[in-house]
Amino acid sequence: MRAGMYERVSTGIRDTELSRSVDQQNREGEVAAREREWRIADRYPDPGLSASRYARRARPEWERLRADVRADRLDIVVMWESSRGSRTLGDWVGFLDDCRDHGVQIYVTKDESLYDLRKWKDYRELAGEGIENAGESERTSVRARRGIADAAERGEPYGRIPYGYARRYEHDPAHPKGRRPIQYPDPAESPVAAEIITRLAENDSLTGIIRDLSARGITRRDGKPWAHSSIARMVLEGVVYIGKRRHNGGELLDGNWPPLVDEGTYWSAVAVLRDPARRTNAGTRGGIRPGAARWLLSYIATCDECGAGLGVVTNRRRNGIPEPQYRCTHSQSTHCYAPVEWMDWLVGEAIVRWCAHPLVYEVLTASDEAAVSAARAHGAEERRRLAEFEAQAIAGALSATAYARIASGIEARIATLDARASAVTVPAELRGMVGARARDIAARWLDMPLTAQRSVVRKVAAPTLRPTGRGGNLLDPFRVQPGFIIRIPASETVTDPLLPVPAIIS
């Protein structure tokens, strides 16, 4: 008699005693096969895979076992108990039908019982166990969901330990599980997670961040190098880093662990990753990916005469050395040009002086907290609606096509609301750039990476370059107009002996 040994370990077992009992169960199946002189034709192990309808992964060996039953390769299937086979009623009954149709018997080691499915009594008994197993699976799921919801209300961490944190468990008789999870910043990982989020909030490029981490020998927890996708996933799903958590995609709940970054920095980083310009700019004329930019104002500054972006050429030479110049990219003629170093310095100094003005500080810091709260509350409500539609789709009350259409619209509104909540706060790029002394702001500006400087320019200004005109002065500073979003009267111009820039702020 050809016996197939189906071996499945219950999902989530980590206790060594329980692990040994599973080995014991398998050994008892082998003993039963030897005593009855069955030949073990094959083994079908599915360790750690759930057999319930809530399983997220398929069981390849279970499917192979069923295929071998239908192919008449087995005479007996040996399993510890019926629940090892399947906790989904339809799947279990289908398996019983296959065994009955092909004359395959089932031996349940725990009961020391051999079932012949061609006998109605045996078929009825195993089918009844299938109903009980499916019911127990549903009850287990309800208990698990209730436990997760209770943990969410208590603000406890749940699931895998996020990068940047560690977790320990303390004995607590008052806790439903007898032990209380404590999540705390990991000494080695938490500074890295905070750095990644902060640099993204300041519009540093993903490529630059990854390159820097690699040069310093910093890898992910699994030892693999960081990638664009791993960083984006960590940040976009990382409300844990502001001491928050979600339950079933609902509103944000307070967690009982310390945050790694402040909320403003985190949501700014999320807004940067969700900015469509990061994906679409490279596909348009003059578009530059954030990590690919080499010049401060390329394709940000425009020609004052035709509105075309300014590109960079290096065909002119000064003292035999190539001198990069901004030039109008109009396809028919070149309306204006200026040395890159000169124009970058002029615009950079103007931005520093602009950021130092008290009026700018007052406008940018007058955030409407009510608007922030309203946007985030509305976003939480949209997430709750999305979770309800998802539940309907899972239950079969809503078609997959209808769900996809509805979800697309709701997710777009959620992204808009998140961006709105971030937009009414001070942009992360300008933190440390407003409200301080001009000399401190200048130091901050010089320390920023190029991608962050370009982001600041986009946030606060729309620089233009005027033509020189016949016989005009190429280095006339009034050819450059910063185009600040907040206009400062000339009488309010900030003066600083360290920054002798003309009064182009007005």
C-alpha positions as CSV (number, residue, x, y, z in Angstrom):
1,M,0.0,0.0,0.0
2,R,1.5,3.3,-1.1
3,A,1.1,5.9,1.7
4,G,1.5,9.7,1.3
5,M,2.5,11.5,4.5
6,Y,0.9,15.0,4.7
7,E,2.7,17.1,7.3
8,R,1.6,20.6,8.2
9,V,2.7,22.6,11.2
10,S,0.1,25.0,12.6
11,T,0.8,28.6,11.7
12,G,2.7,30.7,14.3
13,I,4.0,27.9,16.5
14,R,7.3,29.1,18.1
15,D,7.3,27.2,21.4
16,T,10.0,24.5,21.4
17,E,7.7,22.1,23.3
18,L,5.0,22.4,20.7
19,S,7.6,22.1,17.9
20,R,8.8,18.8,19.4
21,S,5.3,17.6,19.7
22,V,4.8,18.1,15.9
23,D,7.9,16.0,15.3
24,Q,6.4,13.4,17.6
25,Q,3.2,13.4,15.6
26,N,5.1,12.8,12.3
27,R,7.1,10.0,13.9
28,E,3.8,8.3,15.1
29,G,2.6,8.4,11.5
30,E,5.7,6.6,10.4
31,V,5.3,4.0,13.1
32,A,1.7,3.4,12.1
33,A,2.9,3.0,8.5
34,R,5.6,0.4,9.4
35,E,3.2,-1.6,11.7
36,R,0.7,-1.9,8.8
37,E,3.4,-2.5,6.3
38,W,2.6,0.5,4.2
39,R,5.3,1.9,2.0
40,I,5.9,5.7,2.4
41,A,5.7,6.7,-1.3
42,D,6.1,10.4,-0.7
43,R,6.0,13.2,1.9
44,Y,4.0,16.5,1.5
45,P,5.3,19.0,4.1
46,D,3.6,22.4,4.3
47,P,5.3,23.9,7.4
48,G,3.9,27.1,8.9
49,L,1.1,27.5,6.3
50,S,-2.4,28.1,7.4
51,A,-5.2,25.9,6.1
52,S,-8.0,28.3,6.9
53,R,-9.9,30.6,4.4
54,Y,-8.0,33.5,5.9
55,A,-4.7,32.1,4.6
56,R,-2.7,34.5,2.5
57,R,-0.4,31.9,1.0
58,A,-1.2,28.8,-1.0
59,R,-0.1,25.4,0.2
60,P,1.8,23.9,-2.7
61,E,2.3,20.4,-1.1
62,W,-1.4,20.1,-0.3
63,E,-2.2,20.8,-4.0
64,R,0.5,18.3,-5.1
65,L,-1.0,15.7,-2.7
66,R,-4.5,16.2,-4.2
67,A,-3.0,15.9,-7.7
68,D,-1.3,12.6,-6.8
69,V,-4.6,11.3,-5.4
70,R,-6.4,12.1,-8.6
71,A,-3.5,10.5,-10.6
72,D,-3.8,7.2,-8.6
73,R,-0.3,7.5,-7.2
74,L,-1.4,6.8,-3.6
75,D,-3.5,4.3,-1.8
76,I,-3.5,5.9,1.7
77,V,-3.1,9.5,3.0
78,V,-1.7,9.7,6.5
79,M,-2.2,12.9,8.6
80,W,-2.1,13.7,12.3
81,E,-5.7,14.9,12.4
82,S,-8.4,16.0,9.9
83,S,-7.8,19.7,10.6
84,R,-4.2,19.3,9.2
85,G,-5.8,18.7,5.8
86,S,-8.0,21.8,5.5
87,R,-10.1,24.1,7.6
88,T,-12.1,25.3,4.6
89,L,-15.2,23.2,4.2
90,G,-15.3,23.3,0.4
91,D,-11.7,22.3,0.0
92,W,-12.0,19.5,2.6
93,V,-15.1,18.0,1.0
94,G,-13.4,18.2,-2.5
95,F,-10.5,16.3,-1.1
96,L,-12.8,13.6,0.4
97,D,-14.6,13.3,-3.0
98,D,-11.2,12.8,-4.7
99,C,-10.3,10.1,-2.2
100,R,-13.6,8.4,-2.6
101,D,-13.6,8.5,-6.4
102,H,-10.0,7.0,-6.6
103,G,-10.3,4.5,-3.8
104,V,-7.8,6.3,-1.5
105,Q,-8.2,5.8,2.3
106,I,-7.3,8.3,5.0
107,Y,-5.5,7.3,8.2
108,V,-5.8,9.8,11.1
109,T,-2.9,9.1,13.4
110,K,-4.4,10.9,16.5
111,D,-7.5,8.7,16.4
112,E,-5.6,5.5,15.1
113,S,-8.5,5.3,12.6
114,L,-8.5,4.2,9.0
115,Y,-11.3,5.7,6.9
116,D,-12.6,4.2,3.7
117,L,-14.5,7.0,1.9
118,R,-16.5,4.6,-0.1
119,K,-18.3,3.7,3.1
120,W,-21.0,6.3,3.9
121,K,-20.4,6.1,7.7
122,D,-16.7,7.0,7.2
123,Y,-17.4,9.7,4.7
124,R,-20.1,11.3,7.0
125,E,-17.7,11.2,10.0
126,L,-14.9,13.0,8.2
127,A,-17.3,15.4,6.5
128,G,-18.7,16.3,10.0
129,E,-15.2,16.9,11.3
130,G,-14.6,19.2,8.3
131,I,-17.6,21.3,9.4
132,E,-16.3,21.4,13.0
133,N,-12.8,22.4,11.8
134,A,-14.2,25.2,9.6
135,G,-16.2,26.4,12.6
136,E,-13.2,26.4,14.9
137,S,-11.3,28.3,12.2
138,E,-14.0,31.0,12.2
139,R,-14.0,31.2,16.0
140,T,-10.2,31.5,16.1
141,S,-10.4,34.3,13.6
142,V,-13.0,36.2,15.6
143,R,-10.9,35.8,18.8
144,A,-7.8,36.9,16.9
145,R,-9.5,40.0,15.5
146,R,-11.0,40.9,18.8
147,G,-7.5,40.5,20.4
148,I,-5.9,42.7,17.8
149,A,-8.6,45.4,18.2
150,D,-8.2,45.4,21.9
151,A,-4.4,45.7,21.5
152,A,-5.0,48.6,19.1
153,E,-7.1,50.4,21.7
154,R,-4.4,49.9,24.3
155,G,-1.9,51.4,21.9
156,E,0.2,48.2,21.9
157,P,2.5,47.3,19.0
158,Y,1.4,44.4,16.8
159,G,2.8,42.3,14.0
160,R,6.4,42.3,12.7
161,I,8.9,44.5,14.5
162,P,9.5,47.6,12.3
163,Y,13.0,48.6,11.3
164,G,14.3,51.1,13.9
165,Y,12.6,49.4,16.8
166,A,13.2,46.4,19.1
167,R,10.6,44.6,21.3
168,R,10.6,42.8,24.5
169,Y,7.9,41.2,26.6
170,E,7.3,41.8,30.3
171,H,5.3,39.5,32.6
172,D,1.9,41.1,33.4
173,P,-0.8,39.0,35.1
174,A,-3.4,41.8,34.3
175,H,-2.7,41.5,30.5
176,P,-5.0,39.3,28.5
177,K,-2.0,37.3,27.3
178,G,-0.1,37.3,30.5
179,R,2.7,39.4,29.1
180,R,2.9,42.9,27.8
181,P,4.8,43.9,24.7
182,I,7.3,46.8,25.1
183,Q,8.5,48.5,21.9
184,Y,11.5,50.8,22.1
185,P,14.0,52.4,19.7
186,D,16.8,50.1,18.6
187,P,20.1,51.7,19.4
188,A,21.6,50.8,16.0
189,E,18.6,51.1,13.7
190,S,16.6,54.0,15.1
191,P,19.1,56.7,14.1
192,V,19.2,55.3,10.5
193,A,15.4,55.3,10.3
194,A,15.2,58.8,11.6
195,E,17.9,60.0,9.2
196,I,16.1,58.4,6.1
197,I,12.8,60.1,7.0
198,T,14.4,63.5,7.8
199,R,16.5,63.5,4.6
200,L,13.4,62.6,2.5
201,A,11.4,65.4,4.2
202,E,14.2,67.8,3.2
203,N,13.9,66.5,-0.4
204,D,17.2,64.7,-0.5
205,S,17.1,62.1,-3.4
206,L,16.5,58.4,-2.7
207,T,19.5,57.6,-4.9
208,G,21.7,59.9,-2.8
209,I,20.4,58.4,0.4
210,I,21.0,54.8,-0.8
211,R,24.4,55.7,-2.1
212,D,25.4,57.3,1.3
213,L,24.0,54.3,3.3
214,S,25.9,51.9,1.1
215,A,29.2,53.8,1.5
216,R,28.8,53.7,5.3
217,G,28.1,50.0,5.2
218,I,24.6,50.3,6.5
219,T,22.2,47.6,5.3
220,R,18.7,46.5,6.1
221,R,18.0,44.2,8.9
222,D,18.2,41.1,6.7
223,G,21.7,42.2,5.5
224,K,20.5,43.2,2.0
225,P,21.4,46.7,0.7
226,W,18.7,49.4,0.8
227,A,16.7,50.0,-2.4
228,H,14.2,52.6,-3.6
229,S,11.3,50.2,-3.0
230,S,12.4,49.2,0.6
231,I,12.8,52.8,1.7
232,A,9.5,53.9,0.1
233,R,7.7,51.1,1.7
234,M,9.3,51.8,5.1
235,V,8.2,55.4,5.0
236,L,4.8,55.2,3.4
237,E,3.7,52.5,5.9
238,G,5.7,54.0,8.7
239,V,3.2,55.8,11.0
240,V,4.9,53.8,13.7
241,Y,7.7,56.3,13.5
242,I,5.5,59.0,14.9
243,G,4.2,56.8,17.6
244,K,1.0,55.9,15.8
245,R,-0.7,52.8,14.4
246,R,-3.7,51.9,12.4
247,H,-6.3,49.1,12.8
248,N,-7.8,47.6,9.7
249,G,-6.9,50.7,7.7
250,G,-8.9,53.0,10.0
251,E,-8.0,56.2,11.7
252,L,-4.6,56.8,13.4
253,L,-4.4,55.6,17.0
254,D,-1.8,56.6,19.6
255,G,0.8,54.0,20.3
256,N,2.6,53.4,23.6
257,W,6.1,53.6,22.2
258,P,8.3,56.7,21.6
259,P,8.3,58.3,18.1
260,L,11.6,58.6,16.1
261,V,10.6,61.8,14.2
262,D,8.0,64.5,14.7
263,E,4.8,64.4,12.7
264,G,5.6,67.4,10.5
265,T,8.8,65.8,9.3
266,Y,7.1,62.4,8.7
267,W,4.2,63.8,6.7
268,S,6.6,65.9,4.7
269,A,8.6,62.8,3.8
270,V,5.3,61.1,2.8
271,A,4.3,64.1,0.6
272,V,7.7,64.0,-1.1
273,L,7.3,60.3,-2.0
274,R,3.8,60.8,-3.2
275,D,4.7,63.9,-5.3
276,P,3.7,63.0,-8.9
277,A,6.5,65.2,-10.1
278,R,9.1,62.7,-8.9
279,R,7.7,60.2,-11.5
280,T,6.6,62.5,-14.3
281,N,9.3,65.2,-14.5
282,A,11.8,62.8,-16.1
283,G,9.4,62.1,-18.9
284,T,9.0,65.7,-20.0
285,R,11.3,68.0,-21.9
286,G,13.8,69.4,-19.4
287,G,12.5,67.1,-16.6
288,I,15.1,66.1,-14.1
289,R,14.8,63.3,-11.5
290,P,15.7,64.7,-8.1
291,G,18.8,62.6,-7.8
292,A,20.0,63.4,-11.3
293,A,20.2,67.2,-11.0
294,R,23.7,68.8,-11.3
295,W,22.8,72.5,-11.2
296,L,20.7,74.6,-8.8
297,L,18.4,76.3,-11.3
298,S,18.3,74.1,-14.4
299,Y,14.8,73.9,-15.7
300,I,13.5,75.7,-12.6
301,A,14.5,79.2,-13.7
302,T,12.9,80.4,-16.9
303,C,13.5,83.0,-19.6
304,D,11.7,86.2,-18.8
305,E,11.0,86.8,-22.5
306,C,9.5,83.5,-23.7
307,G,9.0,81.4,-20.5
308,A,11.2,78.5,-21.6
309,G,13.3,76.7,-19.0
310,L,17.0,77.4,-18.7
311,G,19.3,74.6,-19.5
312,V,23.1,74.4,-19.0
313,V,25.7,74.5,-21.7
314,T,29.5,74.5,-21.3
315,N,30.7,75.5,-24.8
316,R,32.0,78.9,-23.7
317,R,35.4,79.2,-22.2
318,R,36.9,81.7,-19.9
319,N,40.7,81.8,-19.6
320,G,40.7,78.4,-21.3
321,I,38.5,76.8,-18.7
322,P,34.9,75.6,-19.7
323,E,32.4,77.9,-18.1
324,P,28.9,76.4,-17.6
325,Q,26.1,78.9,-18.5
326,Y,22.4,78.9,-18.1
327,R,20.8,79.4,-21.5
328,C,17.2,79.7,-22.7
329,T,16.1,76.4,-24.3
330,H,13.8,78.0,-26.9
331,S,14.1,75.9,-30.0
332,Q,14.3,78.9,-32.4
333,S,16.7,81.3,-30.6
334,T,18.6,82.0,-27.4
335,H,17.0,84.9,-25.6
336,C,19.3,85.1,-22.6
337,Y,22.2,83.5,-20.9
338,A,24.2,83.9,-17.7
339,P,27.1,82.2,-15.9
340,V,25.9,79.4,-13.7
341,E,28.1,80.2,-10.7
342,W,27.1,83.9,-10.7
343,M,23.3,83.2,-11.1
344,D,23.3,80.4,-8.5
345,W,25.1,82.7,-6.0
346,L,22.7,85.6,-6.6
347,V,19.5,83.5,-6.2
348,G,20.9,81.6,-3.2
349,E,21.8,84.9,-1.4
350,A,18.4,86.3,-2.2
351,I,16.7,83.3,-0.8
352,V,18.7,83.5,2.4
353,R,17.8,87.1,2.9
354,W,14.1,86.4,2.0
355,C,14.0,83.6,4.6
356,A,15.5,85.9,7.2
357,H,12.7,88.4,6.9
358,P,10.2,88.4,9.9
359,L,7.2,88.8,7.6
360,V,8.1,85.5,5.9
361,Y,8.4,83.8,9.2
362,E,5.0,85.1,10.3
363,V,3.3,84.0,7.1
364,L,4.8,80.5,7.0
365,T,4.3,79.7,10.6
366,A,0.7,80.9,10.8
367,S,-0.5,77.3,10.1
368,D,-4.2,76.7,10.4
369,E,-4.3,73.9,13.0
370,A,-8.0,73.5,12.4
371,A,-7.4,72.9,8.7
372,V,-4.7,70.3,9.6
373,S,-7.0,68.5,12.0
374,A,-9.9,68.6,9.5
375,A,-7.8,67.2,6.7
376,R,-6.5,64.4,8.8
377,A,-9.9,63.6,10.2
378,H,-11.4,63.5,6.7
379,G,-8.6,61.3,5.6
380,A,-9.3,58.9,8.5
381,E,-12.9,58.7,7.5
382,E,-12.0,57.9,3.9
383,R,-9.7,55.1,5.1
384,R,-12.6,53.7,7.1
385,R,-14.9,53.8,4.1
386,L,-12.2,52.0,2.0
387,A,-11.9,49.3,4.7
388,E,-15.7,48.8,4.6
389,F,-15.7,48.4,0.8
390,E,-12.8,46.0,1.0
391,A,-14.8,43.9,3.5
392,Q,-17.7,43.8,1.1
393,A,-15.5,42.7,-1.7
394,I,-14.0,39.9,0.4
395,A,-17.5,38.7,1.4
396,G,-18.5,38.6,-2.2
397,A,-21.1,41.4,-1.8
398,L,-19.1,43.7,-4.2
399,S,-17.5,42.7,-7.4
400,A,-13.7,43.0,-7.9
401,T,-14.2,45.5,-10.7
402,A,-16.5,47.7,-8.7
403,Y,-14.2,47.6,-5.7
404,A,-11.2,48.5,-7.9
405,R,-13.0,51.5,-9.3
406,I,-14.3,52.7,-5.9
407,A,-10.9,52.1,-4.2
408,S,-9.1,54.1,-6.9
409,G,-11.2,57.2,-6.2
410,I,-11.0,56.9,-2.4
411,E,-7.2,56.4,-2.5
412,A,-6.8,59.5,-4.6
413,R,-8.9,61.5,-2.1
414,I,-6.8,60.1,0.8
415,A,-3.6,61.2,-1.0
416,T,-5.0,64.6,-1.6
417,L,-6.1,65.0,2.1
418,D,-2.7,63.9,3.3
419,A,-1.0,66.4,1.0
420,R,-3.3,69.1,2.2
421,A,-2.5,68.4,5.9
422,S,1.2,68.7,5.1
423,A,0.8,71.7,2.8
424,V,-0.7,73.9,5.6
425,T,2.3,73.4,7.8
426,V,5.7,74.8,7.3
427,P,7.4,72.8,4.6
428,A,10.2,70.6,5.9
429,E,12.7,72.2,3.5
430,L,12.2,75.6,5.1
431,R,12.6,74.4,8.7
432,G,15.7,76.1,10.0
433,M,15.6,78.4,7.0
434,V,13.0,80.9,8.5
435,G,13.0,82.8,11.7
436,A,16.7,82.7,12.3
437,R,19.6,85.1,11.7
438,A,20.7,85.6,8.1
439,R,24.2,84.2,8.8
440,D,22.7,81.1,10.4
441,I,20.3,80.6,7.5
442,A,23.2,81.0,5.1
443,A,25.1,78.2,6.9
444,R,22.1,76.0,6.7
445,W,21.7,76.7,3.0
446,L,25.3,75.9,2.2
447,D,25.0,72.6,4.2
448,M,21.9,71.4,2.3
449,P,22.3,68.9,-0.5
450,L,21.6,70.1,-4.0
451,T,18.3,68.3,-4.2
452,A,17.1,70.0,-1.1
453,Q,18.3,73.4,-2.3
454,R,16.4,72.9,-5.6
455,S,13.3,71.9,-3.6
456,V,13.6,75.1,-1.5
457,V,13.8,77.2,-4.7
458,R,10.7,75.5,-6.1
459,K,8.8,76.1,-2.8
460,V,9.5,79.8,-2.4
461,A,10.4,81.3,-5.8
462,A,10.1,81.2,-9.6
463,P,13.4,82.7,-10.9
464,T,13.5,84.4,-14.3
465,L,16.4,85.7,-16.3
466,R,16.1,88.8,-18.5
467,P,18.1,89.3,-21.8
468,T,21.1,91.5,-21.6
469,G,20.0,93.7,-24.6
470,R,22.4,95.3,-27.0
471,G,25.5,96.5,-25.2
472,G,24.0,95.4,-21.8
473,N,25.9,94.2,-18.8
474,L,26.0,90.4,-18.6
475,L,26.5,90.5,-14.8
476,D,23.8,93.1,-14.1
477,P,22.1,91.6,-10.9
478,F,18.7,93.2,-11.8
479,R,18.5,90.8,-14.8
480,V,17.6,88.1,-12.2
481,Q,14.1,88.2,-10.7
482,P,13.5,85.6,-7.9
483,G,9.7,85.8,-8.2
484,F,9.1,85.0,-4.5
485,I,5.7,83.7,-3.5
486,I,5.6,86.3,-0.6
487,R,6.5,89.7,-1.8
488,I,8.5,91.9,0.6
489,P,8.3,95.7,0.2
490,A,11.6,97.4,-0.7
491,S,11.4,99.4,2.5
492,E,11.4,96.2,4.5
493,T,14.5,94.8,2.9
494,V,16.7,93.0,5.3
495,T,20.3,94.2,5.6
496,D,23.2,92.2,6.8
497,P,26.9,93.1,6.4
498,L,27.8,89.5,5.5
499,L,25.4,89.5,2.5
500,P,26.0,92.5,0.2
501,V,23.3,91.6,-2.3
502,P,21.3,94.2,-4.2
503,A,17.7,94.9,-3.2
504,I,16.3,92.4,-5.7
505,I,14.1,91.0,-2.9
506,S,11.5,93.7,-3.7
